[in-house]
Amino acid sequence: MEITLVKTTTPKPKPDPSKLGFGRVFTDHMFIWDYNPQQGWHNARIVPYGPLEMDPASAVLHYGQAVFEGMKAYRGPAGEILLFRPEQNMARLNRSNERMSIPPFDEELALQALKKLVALEQDWIPTAPGTALYIRPFIIATDTVLGVRPSTTYKFIIILSPVGAYYEEGLNPVSIYVEPHYVRAVRGGTGFAKAAGNYAGSLLAQKNAQAKGHAQVLWLDGIERKYVEEVGAMNVFFNIDGELITPDLGDSILPGVTRDSILQLLRSWGIPAVERRLGVEEVFQAHAAGKLVEAFGCGTAAVVSPIGRLEYQERVIEIGGGKTGELTQKLYDTLTGIQTGRLPDPFGWVVKVEP
Ligand SMILES: *Cc1c(COP(=O)(O)O)cnc(C)c1O
């Protein structure tokens, strides 16, 4: 695929690496790919980062026909540029597309474009421990018709953002509110897709939980509101008596790359790891029986996020004495070690980008 390149004439100064935060600064260039029914995906180009000119009738602005991905590029010890299982993100983006009636794209070509953009912007990859270059591919519907129907035109865009360490001083267990009323996703819905609207719909519960002093919500299933699904925009694991349990995948759970990697790591270590329905009552009973050893969320942004406290219907439990669990820490160290090229990569997960 030919990708045309227009370089910026006004490169930005690099931000202070100690003040990056998450997703607040963007690099000098972005990738854009257009879709129409006659030409398919065409006009692949890298252009200076900047505002998009959009018609106010654009479909995405009204009915939210949009999907996205989140991944990271890291600097290896010898200065290599490393991606983590990027083909998984591209495959998932196409699955999200299918659910949202967006035409599929060629995953190889998209990955080629992503690599070219990351290589061009390599000086933006921060090097301090815990930092990375966050990669945000997304697709938006651009037809200018107010009828409710799939758009016939789209834009596939990739933007890049250097991000700071999620934890300034090591892993930090957080307090989580088990959301009793609002749900994130239902059977037959769009929860397994990284569809923009899923996140808009989750904000109210998140805001309420934060007002109650919690970091995030734990979502229950949308039908009985009894079974654990996810924590915020992360998958979730519970260690009950030495067995690691995560909800099994279905329409309502996002199939995280981190979740899958953790399952593979645990199994390779001989630790029992099961995917099954897990009732929130079972979690509280395990705690009462002294068997709830640790719990954590997992996703690309935080990698692993220990849960130190859970509140559900006026009941509050502390997990692991509010400290990071042993396995939680080991998973974090191993995953980040593999991702940054500081540990061997027995599963062949890491993909090098030619500078
Ligand atoms: C992105 C996301 C995850 C985590 O997926 P990763 O591939 O591990 O980053 C989990 N849950 C939700 C709802 C998500 O959007």
The ligand as an SDF file (V2000), in Angstrom:
LIG
                    3D

 15 15  0  0  0  0  0  0  0  0999 V2000
  -10.1660   -1.8890   26.1080 C   0  0  0  0  0  0  0  0  0  0  0  0
  -11.0020   -2.5230   27.1900 C   0  0  0  0  0  0  0  0  0  0  0  0
  -10.5230   -3.5550   28.0110 C   0  0  0  0  0  0  0  0  0  0  0  0
   -9.1030   -4.0040   28.0090 C   0  0  0  0  0  0  0  0  0  0  0  0
   -8.6570   -4.5050   26.8010 O   0  0  0  0  0  0  0  0  0  0  0  0
   -7.0830   -4.5860   26.4940 P   0  0  0  0  0  0  0  0  0  0  0  0
   -7.0230   -5.1820   25.1430 O   0  0  0  0  0  0  0  0  0  0  0  0
   -6.5020   -5.4640   27.5380 O   0  0  0  0  0  0  0  0  0  0  0  0
   -6.5660   -3.1950   26.5740 O   0  0  0  0  0  0  0  0  0  0  0  0
  -11.4020   -4.1390   28.9040 C   0  0  0  0  0  0  0  0  0  0  0  0
  -12.6820   -3.7120   29.0130 N   0  0  0  0  0  0  0  0  0  0  0  0
  -13.1600   -2.7090   28.2650 C   0  0  0  0  0  0  0  0  0  0  0  0
  -14.5770   -2.3010   28.4270 C   0  0  0  0  0  0  0  0  0  0  0  0
  -12.3410   -2.0840   27.3340 C   0  0  0  0  0  0  0  0  0  0  0  0
  -12.8070   -1.0710   26.5980 O   0  0  0  0  0  0  0  0  0  0  0  0
  1  2  1  0
  2  3  1  0
  2 14  2  0
  3  4  1  0
  3 10  2  0
  4  5  1  0
  5  6  1  0
  6  7  2  0
  6  8  1  0
  6  9  1  0
 10 11  1  0
 11 12  2  0
 12 13  1  0
 12 14  1  0
 14 15  1  0
M  END
$$$$
